[in-house]
Amino acid sequence: MSFCKDIFGYIFYSFGYFLYTILWGLMNFYQNWMSPPSTSYERSCEVRNIMWRRKFFMIDVVSPRDFITCHEMFTDPGYVLQPNVSLYCLTKDYAYFVETPASVDVFNSDTSSFLYIGQFTNALKVIKFPLASFCKLADRLGNPKVKVCFMPNTGRCGSTLLANALGKVPGTLLYAEPDCLTNIGHLWKQKHVTQSEYERMVVATMRILCKPRQETDTICIKTRSCASCHLNTIKMFFPEFIIIFGYRNSLKTVSSFLGLMLSETAQSLAMYLIDSDTFSKYIPWFRRRFFYYFCFMLEENFFTEIADKMNTVELFTYAWANCIKVIQEFLSQGGVLTPILYEDMDANKVATLENVFKELDIDKKHVAVALKAFTEDSQAGSPLSRENISNLKRRKISRENIVKANMILAKFDLPNLGEEFRLTKG
């Protein structure tokens, strides 16, 4: 019943969005004809009221299509520097911010474990910003004036838990998976932007994310797993950033991702369809979509012949291996980062926090307050919360799939699924 509701909701949303696009195009043409908006930088920021919102998968990558909006006004770009206005997503032409109630802190893990979910559910307005103005504002802000911790990861590795612990330290602002970085990666890999445009977008985004805020001396930016592709660009333009990389045993990572697929009805059905060779032979869209979602940003190219043949076990193994490959290449090129293995963190939380605090020059007296995060549900407020997944029956990985996973890992010169693997600090 829930899945049918999602399907009909998505169809209704798509049809409504199509009608609205036509209506808004006519309205926009009429407004521009009667009173053309200023083309100056000072009035290039468009504020739009949200009429409706809809996402098929709550954990899907954000998009301007998440909201149906109507025009309110044009205003100064400084509007987006308000503390309750945050960067939501990017296209090759525009940056989109959302305005949330001043009483709701979307950066606090108590609001949502992931920023993009807190933004989506609490947004009141969308602010549409031409990319040229976005970059100009970023140039005026300049590089961050505070310490920045950049946290790529393999996914399902305790990185959200560690980030939440850092977020509890006074003076630390946490960005838990800002999807603007995911948008940039997809634009770059799809060659919708040039290398120089991509680098410009990354620099501008980092500057905007780290806009001045009162009582903030450290900013932690924890990304989706696929955003590890930005590491070399971060190193080039922000060498002062401290990089903490979270990872986990390969078997436990893959098993956890399989559990993630059971957290929502629609995802459970998608998992069944991906694992069906018969279905995927004639309709490979599901496999390609999930390969695109988890692997594409870490790949040199999008190989449909690879994506079309992968079931979920192979897909998540490939994603883990690709992420590790990116980190190994980064380290081999002189990159500096601190790897945090989930199993070590779970065995000795205090030592892990003390190690991270040392890297970030945070006083050890804050370890006690940070430890409180380990007693809380790091995924609260998302489909991955303990409440949602506690009663799910985890699928056992078959021997056949273990063999397939090991073949993938061998291509990356990595140990077999579940065997010990450690990165050394660069």
N, C-alpha and C positions, 0 to 999 in steps of 0.2 A: 504493500500500500504506500509506504514511504517513497519507494523508488518511482512508482507511477506518479505520485504527487510531484516529485522532482522533474520527471520527464515532461509532464503537462505544464509545469511551471516554466520550464526552460523553453518549450515551444511557444507558450503564451508570451514569455519575455521577448523571444526573438521576433515574433510577429509584431508585438507592441513596439519594439525598438525600431523595426523597419518602418512602421507607420509614423512613429515619432520623428525618425530621421527625415522623412519627406516633409512633415509638418514644420519641423524646426528649420529645415533648409529654406522653405518658403517664408517663414517668419523672419529668419536671419537676413534673407535677401531684402525683405520689406524694410526691416529696421535699418540696414545699411544704406538703402536707397533714400529713406526719409531722413536719417540722421547718421551718417557714416561715422564709425568709431575712429578715434584719433590713432594715427599710425606712430605716434611718438612713444618713446620708451616710458615716459611718465604715466601713460594711460594704457599700457599694453597688457595689464593684468585684468582678466575677465572673471568676475565672480558669478557663479551659477548656483541656483537653489536645486536641491535634490528632490525629485518628484517620486522616484522609485529606485530600488536597488535589487540586484539579483545575481547570485553566483551558483553555477551548477554544482561544482565542488568547492567547498569553503576554503580548502587549502590550495586551490588553483592559483596560478600566477595572476596578479592584478592587471586590470585593463581599464581604459576609459569606458568600456562598455558595461562595467559593473554598475554604472549609475545612468539613469535618465534624468536630465537636468533641464532647467530653463534659465535664460539670461536674467541677471539682476542688475549688474552695473559693470563699468570699466573703472579701474582705479590704479593707484600707484603700485609698482612692484614691491614696495616696502610692506605691503599688506601681508605677504607670506612670511615675514619675519616675526609675526606674532607667535607667542609660545604655544598656542592651541591650533596652529596651522602647520601641517607637516607634509613633506613630499610623499606622494602616493605612487605615481607611475610616470613613465616617459615613453614617448614615441619619437620618431625621427624629426618631427616638427614641433612638438609641444611637450611641456612639462605640466603635470597635473598634481595639484596639492589638494588636501582636504582640510576643511575647518571643522573641528569638533567642539563640543561644549567646554567652556573654560573649567567646569567642575569635574571633567573626566580626563584623567591622565592616561593617554593611550600608550605611553612608554612604560608604564608600571605593569609588572607581570601579574598583578592582582586584577587588572582590567582584562588582559588577554595575554596568553603566552607568546603570541606572535603579533607584531606590530600591524601587519596587513589585515589581520582579522579585527583588531581593535579599531583600526581606521575605518574599515568597511562598515562595521556594525554601528559605529557612533557618529559617522560623518553627517554634518548638516548641510555643508556647501562644498562644491568643487571649484577650485580656482585654476583656470586654464591660462597657461603662460607660454608665449612663443619661445622657442628654444634660444633664439638670439638674445632675448631679454633675460632669460634664465641664466645664460652664461655671463651676461654683462653684470647682473646682480652678484653672481658668484665671484667675478673678478673684483668687484668693489669690496666684498667681504674678505677676500684673500684666504690664505691657508689657515687651518685651524690654529687657534691660540691656546688650545688645551691639549692634554695628552689624549691620544687616540689609540684604542686597542681594536685591531681588525681581527675577526674570528671566523675564518673559513673552516669547513669541517666536512666529514663524509656523510653526515646525517645519521640520526638514530644512535648518537654516540655520547650523549650527555652534555653536548655543547649548550643546549638550552638551559640545562640545570646550572652549568658553570656560569653562563651569562647572567642568569637570574641572581646567582650569588654575588657577582660583581655589581649588579644593579642595586643591591641592598646597601652598598657602601655609600655613606654620605658624600654628596658631591659628584656621584657617578650617574650619567645618563645612559640608558640602555636602548639601543635600536635592535630589537629582536626580529631579524629578517626583513629589512626594508626592501621591498620588491622592485624598487627603482633600479637596483643593481642587477636584478634578474632581467628586467626589460632591456637594459643596455647590452647585456651579454647576448641576448637573442638577436637584437638589431645588428650587432657586430658579426656574429656567426652567420647570419643570413645575408650579410653583405649589403644591408640596407644603408649602412653608413661606412665611410672610409676609415682607415686606421687613425688618421688625424682627428676625424670627427668623433670617433669612439673615445680616444684619449681625452678629447675636450669634454665630452659628456661625463666621463669618470671623474675628472678633476672638478668640474662644476658641481657634480652631485655630492662629492665629498665635502666641498666647501659649504654647500647649502645644508647638508645634514649636520655639519658642525657649526652652524650659525651661533652667534653669541647667546648664551643663556645665563641668567643669574644663578649663582651658587653652584655652577657646574665647572669642575676642574678636570674631569676625565669622561671621555665618551667611549662606549663600547659598542662596536658594530658587528653583530653576529649575523652571518649571511645564511642563505640556503646553501645546500651542499654543492650545487652546480656553480656557484659564484666564485669558486676557487680559481676560475679562469682569469680573474682580474689581478692576481697576485703580482705579476711582473709590472703591470701598469702602476699599481700601488707603490711598489718598490721604487719605480722610476721617478714618480712625482711626489711621493710622500715617504722618503726614506726614514723619516723620524717615527713613523707609525710602528707600534709594537704588535707583532703578529703572533697570535696563539692559534694553533691548529688542533682541532679535536678529531679523534678517530677511535675506532673500536675493532675488536676481533671481527674478521670478515664474516664468519658464520653467524655470529650474534647480530651483526649489522643487517645481513640479508634477512634473517628470521624476524627482526624487528620491523623491517620494511614490509614484509608479508603481513605482519599483524596490523600495520598502518592501513593496508588495503582493505582490512575488514572493519575499519572504524566507521565507515559510512555505507549505507545500502548501495548507493550508486557505484562506489568504488569496489564493493564486493562483486557486483555484477561485471564491472570492467575487468576485474581480476579473472573471473571465470572465462570471459570472452578472450582475453589475452592468452590464457593457458590452453585454449581450444585450438589445436592445429587446423581443424576443419574449418572453423569460423574464420580464423586469421588468414587462411589461404585465399578466401574469396573477399574478405573485408579486412585488410591489413591496417585499417585506420587506427584501431585501438593500440596496436603495438607501436606504430609509428608515433602516435601522440605521446605515449608514455616514455618512449625512447627520447623524443624531443624534450620532454619535460625534465627527465633525470640525467640524460647523457649528452645532449647535443652541445651544450656550452663548453663541455670538456673535450669535445672531438675536433679534429681538424676539418672534417667534412661530415655531412649527413648521409650515411650510407643506408639506403632503404633495404638493400639486400641483407644487411646485418640486422636492422630493426625488425624486418618482417619475419625473421626466424627465431626471435627471442621470446621465451616465456618469462614469467615474472622472476623466477629464480635467476635465470641468465641475465635478465635486465638489471636487477639490483646488484648482482655480482660484477657486471660490467661497469656500472656506475661507481661502485666502491673502488674497483681497480683503476679506473680512469682518474678518479680523484687522487688516489695515492700516486699515480704516475705524474700528475701535475705537480704535486708537492715534491717528489723526488727530483724532477727537472728544475724546479725552483731552487732547491737546495744545492744542486750540482752547479748552478750558475751563480753561486755566491749569495743566494738569498738567506736571510736570517729569520728564524721563527722558533717558537717553543712548542713542541708537540706534546699533547696531553692524551694519554691513552685512557679510555674510560675505565678499564679494569683496574688500573693503578689508582685512579681517582676514587673509585668505589671502595677500594681496599684501604685507602688512607686519605680521607677528605682534607684533614688539617694540613698535612704535608703538601698536598696539591695546591691548596689555597695559598699557603705561605710561599710556595714557589712562584705562583702567578703574581701574587702581591709584590714579590721582590722584583719581578720583571717590570711591573707597572709603577714601582716606587710608591706603593700604598702601605701605610703603617699597619703592622701586624695586629695592632689593637682592634682592627675592624674584622678580623677573622671570625670572631664569635658571632657577630651580627650576620655575616655572610653565610655561616654554617646553617642558619635558619632555613635557607633555601632548600637544603637537602631533606628537610622534614616536610616540605610542601610538594604539591603536584605541579611539576614544572610545565605540564601541558594543560593546565586548568584553563577553561574557557575556550578550548579548541576540540575538534573531533577526536583528538588523541589523548584526551584526559583519562586519568585512571578510572573514573566512573564509567566512561564509554567503553574502555577496552578490557576492564578487569574480568569480565565474564566471557570474553571472546575465546573461542577454541583455536589455538594456534595450529597452523598446518605443519605437519612434519615434512621435511624435505626428503624426497625419495632418493634412493641410491642412484637412479638414472640421472636425476637433476644434479646431484653432487658431482658426478662424473663430468657433466656438461659445464658446471661451474669451474671445476678444476682445469678444464681445457682452456677456458677464458683466462683464468689466472696465470696459467703457464705462458700464454702469449704476452703477458705483461712481466714475466719473470718474477712472479710473486708466489708465495707458498700456497699449498692447497687450502681449500675452504676450511676454516676453523683452526688451522695451524698458527702457531705464534708468529707475530710479525711486529717489529718495532722500528720506529723512525728515530734517528738521532738528531739532537738539537743542532741547528745550523748557526 
